Amino acid sequence: MTRDFTSHEYPATWDAYIGQDMVKRQTKLAIASAKARKAPLDHMFIAGAPGVGKTSLALLVASEVAKIPGRQFKVVSGPMSWVGMQTLVESGFTSGGPTGTGMSDGDVILYDEFHRVMENGKKGAEWLLHYLQDWVLITSRGATPMPKVTIVACTTEPEKIPEPILSRFMLRPVLEAYTEEEGAKIAKVMARTVLVGLPEPSPGNFRTISSAANANPRAIRRLLTTLRDLAIVGGLVPTARGGYSMGDVLAMHDVTEDGLDRTARRYLDLLVNEFGGKAGARAIASRLGVSPADAELLLMDRGFLIRTTTGREITPLGVRRTVALAVAAVK
């Protein structure tokens, strides 16, 4: 399955890609080395949580390679067999079918949602081992040589990929979560395309958006989109001091200024008021009725929660935040 990544959601240049400085340096070094050697770029595996910039990085890599005369890149996602790979490389395709434009040495396949290659089981993905290492496909007729096309794979679920396949990726950049300062910079850059024709938010607005979104670019875009809609049809106007009042924007997403969504807030409330400040992970998950994994990571990051050998324990800071949330709910 092909995907369209032509929207303004993704940065078009390295300078527009905020943060991840070491990853950018390593990646640009690898690309420059491949160009100098006149060789294909090594296969690249990019893993990380949703919204940390995996697809943005992959698109920048593919676009950089495609600047070389005669090079191209294609974007795919979903499960793929060796037959699908052979069709893509030899004939090319879009959502409308084969294009007749095959791929050649040095081209790039951006493989989004790469973990889905495992949907047909380990046996169905064994073809990758030979392709990644030697650029051959093992078919009923034996080893079929293929053009040396680089795979740039992106996934939020790296644990689903067997180690023998992972080991074939020579480039494995590690994307870190963005800081709130970086999130504010990302919000400012995104605002130029989301809030076209509207007064720019204040620096304080950008900091609030970053904090409420936990510096996640995808969540930042959602908040900016709601701000835009409220400014256009909801009567939201800049304040006398400049910038916007963010209350309605955050309320529509049911998130606090420090990024606590409903699950995270309920987690704190349960831990304090039902479990006396400490409980096992299973007991909390059972009462919540949803997976608490993301909420736990957020609460630990905020200093509200710690993991112990016997379960989860709220911190004094977490107790104070729970009380403040209760007081705010009454008002």
Backbone torsions as a table, in degrees:
resi	resn	phi	psi	omega
1	MET	NA	133.8	178.0
2	THR	-94.9	159.2	178.2
3	ARG	-133.7	154.7	-179.7
4	ASP	-102.6	120.0	-179.7
5	PHE	-119.5	38.1	-175.0
6	THR	-95.0	2.2	-176.6
7	SER	-76.1	173.1	179.0
8	HIS	-77.2	2.3	-177.0
9	GLU	-66.3	-24.9	-174.2
10	TYR	-110.0	139.4	-180.0
11	PRO	-64.6	140.4	-177.0
12	ALA	-92.7	-14.0	-178.6
13	THR	-135.7	163.0	178.2
14	TRP	-63.3	-36.3	-179.8
15	ASP	-66.1	-30.7	179.9
16	ALA	-78.7	-11.3	179.0
17	TYR	-88.8	98.7	-173.0
18	ILE	-74.9	139.4	174.6
19	GLY	77.0	-166.1	179.6
20	GLN	52.1	43.5	-172.5
21	ASP	-61.1	-43.2	-179.2
22	MET	-66.7	-40.0	178.0
23	VAL	-62.2	-44.2	178.7
24	LYS	-61.5	-42.0	-179.5
25	ARG	-63.1	-46.4	-179.4
26	GLN	-63.9	-41.0	-177.2
27	THR	-67.9	-46.3	180.0
28	LYS	-64.3	-33.9	176.5
29	LEU	-63.2	-44.2	-179.7
30	ALA	-64.5	-40.0	179.1
31	ILE	-65.8	-44.4	180.0
32	ALA	-63.1	-38.6	179.0
33	SER	-65.1	-42.9	178.9
34	ALA	-61.9	-41.0	178.4
35	LYS	-64.1	-43.9	-178.6
36	ALA	-64.4	-35.6	-179.7
37	ARG	-85.0	-6.1	-175.6
38	LYS	53.2	45.0	-177.3
39	ALA	-126.6	159.5	176.2
40	PRO	-63.8	148.1	173.4
41	LEU	-65.2	141.4	175.2
42	ASP	-60.0	150.3	175.9
43	HIS	-58.7	142.5	-175.4
44	MET	-124.5	134.3	178.8
45	PHE	-117.8	119.2	-176.6
46	ILE	-118.9	115.1	-178.9
47	ALA	-121.3	153.2	177.7
48	GLY	165.7	171.3	-179.8
49	ALA	-66.8	160.1	177.6
50	PRO	-57.0	134.1	172.7
51	GLY	87.3	5.5	-177.8
52	VAL	-90.3	0.3	173.7
53	GLY	109.4	18.2	-179.0
54	LYS	-62.8	-54.1	-177.3
55	THR	-65.6	-37.0	177.9
56	SER	-60.1	-45.6	178.7
57	LEU	-63.0	-45.1	-178.3
58	ALA	-61.8	-41.0	179.2
59	LEU	-65.5	-38.8	177.8
60	LEU	-64.8	-41.1	178.0
61	VAL	-62.0	-50.4	-177.9
62	ALA	-62.3	-41.6	-179.8
63	SER	-65.5	-38.2	179.3
64	GLU	-63.9	-43.6	178.8
65	VAL	-65.1	-38.8	-177.2
66	ALA	-68.5	-12.2	176.0
67	LYS	-70.0	-20.7	179.0
68	ILE	-71.0	128.9	-178.7
69	PRO	-51.2	130.4	178.0
70	GLY	89.1	-10.1	-179.8
71	ARG	-91.2	154.8	178.0
72	GLN	-147.9	166.6	171.6
73	PHE	-137.8	152.8	177.0
74	LYS	-128.1	148.9	-178.2
75	VAL	-114.0	128.8	177.8
76	VAL	-135.6	163.7	173.0
77	SER	-153.4	165.9	178.3
78	GLY	92.5	177.9	-179.6
79	PRO	-65.1	148.4	178.5
80	MET	-148.5	135.8	175.3
81	SER	-97.9	175.5	177.9
82	TRP	-63.9	-29.0	177.7
83	VAL	-65.0	-43.6	178.4
84	GLY	-62.9	-40.5	178.2
85	MET	-64.8	-42.4	179.3
86	GLN	-62.8	-41.5	178.4
87	THR	-63.1	-43.4	-179.5
88	LEU	-62.3	-48.8	-175.4
89	VAL	-69.9	-41.2	-174.8
90	GLU	-82.9	-34.6	-174.9
91	SER	-116.5	-26.6	-173.4
92	GLY	73.2	157.2	174.4
93	PHE	-161.6	159.8	171.1
94	THR	-126.0	-173.9	178.9
95	SER	-61.3	-19.0	-179.7
96	GLY	-92.0	-3.5	178.5
97	GLY	122.6	-170.9	-177.5
98	PRO	-59.9	143.2	179.4
99	THR	-101.2	-18.1	-176.3
100	GLY	82.1	-1.7	179.8
101	THR	-99.9	101.9	-179.4
102	GLY	-76.5	173.0	-179.8
103	MET	-107.2	158.6	-177.3
104	SER	-136.4	176.5	-178.7
105	ASP	-50.8	133.0	176.8
106	GLY	91.6	-11.6	176.2
107	ASP	-70.7	170.4	-175.2
108	VAL	-130.7	137.1	168.7
109	ILE	-108.7	118.5	174.6
110	LEU	-90.2	110.5	-174.7
111	TYR	-104.3	98.5	179.7
112	ASP	-83.7	154.5	-177.6
113	GLU	52.2	48.2	-172.6
114	PHE	-59.9	-27.6	-179.7
115	HIS	-60.2	-20.9	-178.6
116	ARG	-72.1	-9.8	175.4
117	VAL	-64.1	-18.0	-178.1
118	MET	-90.1	1.8	-175.5
119	GLU	-64.3	-22.7	176.6
120	ASN	-93.9	13.7	178.5
121	GLY	87.2	167.8	-178.6
122	LYS	-59.7	-38.9	-179.2
123	LYS	-61.1	-39.4	-178.6
124	GLY	-72.0	-12.1	-179.2
125	ALA	-108.9	3.5	-176.8
126	GLU	-62.9	-25.6	179.9
127	TRP	-58.7	-27.2	-179.4
128	LEU	-62.3	-36.0	-177.7
129	LEU	-56.2	-47.5	-177.7
130	HIS	-74.1	-36.7	-179.8
131	TYR	-67.0	-46.7	-177.0
132	LEU	-65.2	-33.7	-176.0
133	GLN	-88.4	-42.2	-171.5
134	ASP	-126.6	3.0	-177.2
135	TRP	55.1	47.5	173.1
136	VAL	-131.0	153.6	173.1
137	LEU	-114.3	130.7	178.8
138	ILE	-89.2	113.3	-179.0
139	THR	-119.0	-178.1	178.5
140	SER	-63.5	-18.8	179.4
141	ARG	-95.2	4.7	179.9
142	GLY	105.9	-158.1	-178.2
143	ALA	-79.5	121.5	179.3
144	THR	-106.8	111.9	179.4
145	PRO	-62.9	141.2	179.6
146	MET	-124.3	159.2	173.4
147	PRO	-57.9	152.2	-177.5
148	LYS	-82.4	75.0	-178.8
149	VAL	-94.7	127.5	-178.8
150	THR	-78.0	135.8	171.8
151	ILE	-99.7	124.7	170.9
152	VAL	-108.9	106.1	-171.7
153	ALA	-102.7	135.2	178.3
154	CYS	-121.5	138.3	178.0
155	THR	-156.8	149.3	171.3
156	THR	-95.7	-4.9	-175.3
157	GLU	-129.8	66.7	-177.3
158	PRO	-64.7	-22.9	-178.2
159	GLU	-65.3	-17.1	179.6
160	LYS	-81.6	-11.0	-177.2
161	ILE	-94.5	121.2	179.8
162	PRO	-60.3	147.4	-178.1
163	GLU	-58.3	-38.3	177.8
164	PRO	-57.8	-34.1	177.0
165	ILE	-75.3	-45.0	179.6
166	LEU	-56.9	-38.9	-175.0
167	SER	-65.8	-17.1	179.2
168	ARG	-80.1	-11.4	177.8
169	PHE	-89.2	112.3	-178.1
170	MET	-76.6	-28.1	-179.8
171	LEU	-107.4	118.7	-178.8
172	ARG	-136.3	71.8	-179.3
173	PRO	-63.2	145.0	-179.8
174	VAL	-106.1	114.5	-179.9
175	LEU	-89.1	127.9	179.6
176	GLU	-95.7	154.8	174.2
177	ALA	-62.6	145.6	-179.7
178	TYR	-75.2	147.8	172.2
179	THR	-77.6	164.7	178.3
180	GLU	-64.0	-33.2	177.4
181	GLU	-65.1	-43.5	177.1
182	GLU	-65.1	-37.8	178.1
183	GLY	-61.3	-39.1	178.3
184	ALA	-65.1	-38.3	176.9
185	LYS	-65.5	-40.8	178.2
186	ILE	-62.6	-42.6	179.3
187	ALA	-61.1	-40.3	-179.4
188	LYS	-65.0	-41.5	178.6
189	VAL	-66.6	-45.1	-179.4
190	MET	-63.2	-35.5	-177.3
191	ALA	-59.1	-27.8	-178.8
192	ARG	-64.6	-28.6	179.6
193	THR	-102.1	-25.6	-178.9
194	VAL	-84.5	-40.7	-173.5
195	LEU	-102.4	42.2	-177.8
196	VAL	-60.5	126.0	178.2
197	GLY	85.6	-2.8	-179.6
198	LEU	-107.1	154.6	176.1
199	PRO	-59.0	140.6	-177.9
200	GLU	-70.8	139.2	173.8
201	PRO	-60.2	162.3	179.2
202	SER	-81.9	164.1	174.4
203	PRO	-55.2	-35.9	177.4
204	GLY	-64.9	-38.3	175.6
205	ASN	-59.5	-45.7	-178.8
206	PHE	-63.5	-37.4	177.8
207	ARG	-67.3	-40.1	178.5
208	THR	-63.9	-44.2	179.1
209	ILE	-61.0	-43.8	179.8
210	SER	-62.2	-45.3	-179.2
211	SER	-65.6	-45.5	-179.0
212	ALA	-65.2	-30.9	180.0
213	ALA	-90.7	2.9	-176.1
214	ASN	53.6	36.0	176.7
215	ALA	58.1	26.4	178.0
216	ASN	-93.8	118.2	-175.4
217	PRO	-54.6	-38.5	-178.8
218	ARG	-66.0	-42.1	178.2
219	ALA	-69.4	-34.2	176.2
220	ILE	-60.2	-44.5	179.7
221	ARG	-63.1	-39.0	179.1
222	ARG	-62.4	-43.0	179.2
223	LEU	-65.7	-41.9	178.6
224	LEU	-64.1	-37.1	179.2
225	THR	-64.8	-40.8	176.9
226	THR	-66.7	-39.9	176.0
227	LEU	-59.1	-44.0	177.8
228	ARG	-58.6	-48.8	-176.6
229	ASP	-64.2	-39.8	177.9
230	LEU	-66.9	-36.4	179.9
231	ALA	-69.5	-31.7	-177.0
232	ILE	-83.1	-45.3	-173.8
233	VAL	-125.3	-6.2	-175.2
234	GLY	-102.5	3.6	177.1
235	GLY	82.4	7.2	179.7
236	LEU	-78.0	123.7	-179.7
237	VAL	-128.3	157.4	178.2
238	PRO	-59.2	148.4	178.6
239	THR	-78.0	171.1	-179.5
240	ALA	-62.1	-28.9	-179.7
241	ARG	-87.4	-2.3	-177.0
242	GLY	96.1	151.8	-177.2
243	GLY	82.0	-176.3	-175.5
244	TYR	-119.1	153.8	168.6
245	SER	-77.8	123.1	-170.1
246	MET	-92.6	0.4	-174.4
247	GLY	-55.6	-49.9	-177.6
248	ASP	-67.2	-35.3	179.0
249	VAL	-62.3	-47.9	-178.8
250	LEU	-68.3	-37.2	-179.6
251	ALA	-62.6	-38.0	-179.5
252	MET	-66.0	-25.5	178.1
253	HIS	-100.5	1.2	178.7
254	ASP	51.9	49.5	-178.9
255	VAL	-133.8	146.9	179.2
256	THR	-87.3	170.1	179.4
257	GLU	-62.3	-27.9	178.6
258	ASP	-95.3	18.9	169.2
259	GLY	82.9	17.7	179.5
260	LEU	-89.7	115.3	176.2
261	ASP	-85.0	-174.9	-174.9
262	ARG	-61.3	-39.7	-179.2
263	THR	-64.6	-43.2	-179.9
264	ALA	-65.0	-40.4	179.4
265	ARG	-67.2	-41.0	179.4
266	ARG	-67.7	-35.0	176.5
267	TYR	-56.8	-49.9	179.2
268	LEU	-60.6	-45.3	-178.8
269	ASP	-61.2	-44.3	179.0
270	LEU	-62.7	-44.7	-176.3
271	LEU	-63.4	-39.4	-178.5
272	VAL	-80.1	-49.5	-168.9
273	ASN	-92.4	-18.1	178.5
274	GLU	-112.9	-29.7	-176.5
275	PHE	-110.4	3.1	177.5
276	GLY	68.1	22.1	174.5
277	GLY	100.0	-7.6	-178.2
278	LYS	-151.6	137.0	-179.7
279	ALA	-162.9	162.6	176.9
280	GLY	-77.1	155.1	-177.3
281	ALA	-61.2	-39.9	-178.8
282	ARG	-66.3	-39.4	-180.0
283	ALA	-63.7	-40.9	179.5
284	ILE	-66.9	-45.2	-179.5
285	ALA	-61.3	-38.8	-180.0
286	SER	-63.4	-42.2	-179.3
287	ARG	-72.3	-35.2	179.7
288	LEU	-70.3	-37.3	-178.6
289	GLY	81.4	1.0	176.6
290	VAL	-138.7	165.2	177.8
291	SER	-65.6	127.3	-179.4
292	PRO	-91.8	8.1	-170.8
293	ALA	-58.2	-50.6	-178.5
294	ASP	-65.5	-40.8	179.3
295	ALA	-63.0	-41.5	179.8
296	GLU	-61.5	-46.1	-179.7
297	LEU	-61.2	-41.6	179.3
298	LEU	-64.4	-46.5	-177.6
299	LEU	-65.4	-35.7	176.2
300	MET	-69.3	-39.2	178.3
301	ASP	-62.4	-35.9	179.6
302	ARG	-79.9	-7.3	-179.9
303	GLY	83.2	15.7	-178.4
304	PHE	-91.7	-12.1	-170.8
305	LEU	-147.9	145.6	172.6
306	ILE	-131.4	152.1	173.9
307	ARG	-93.8	137.8	176.3
308	THR	-125.3	175.3	179.8
309	THR	-67.9	-17.7	-177.9
310	THR	-109.2	2.0	178.3
311	GLY	147.9	-144.9	-178.9
312	ARG	-113.6	136.7	-176.7
313	GLU	-131.4	132.4	179.2
314	ILE	-78.0	147.0	179.0
315	THR	-94.3	165.7	174.9
316	PRO	-55.8	-37.8	177.3
317	LEU	-63.8	-37.6	178.1
318	GLY	-66.3	-37.3	177.8
319	VAL	-63.8	-44.5	179.9
320	ARG	-63.2	-38.7	179.5
321	ARG	-68.3	-35.9	178.2
322	THR	-65.5	-40.7	177.4
323	VAL	-63.8	-43.8	179.6
324	ALA	-62.7	-38.9	177.7
325	LEU	-64.9	-38.5	179.4
326	ALA	-65.4	-41.9	179.8
327	VAL	-64.7	-42.8	179.8
328	ALA	-64.4	-34.8	-179.0
329	ALA	-68.5	-28.4	-179.7
330	VAL	-76.2	-32.4	-175.9
331	LYS	-67.5	NA	NA
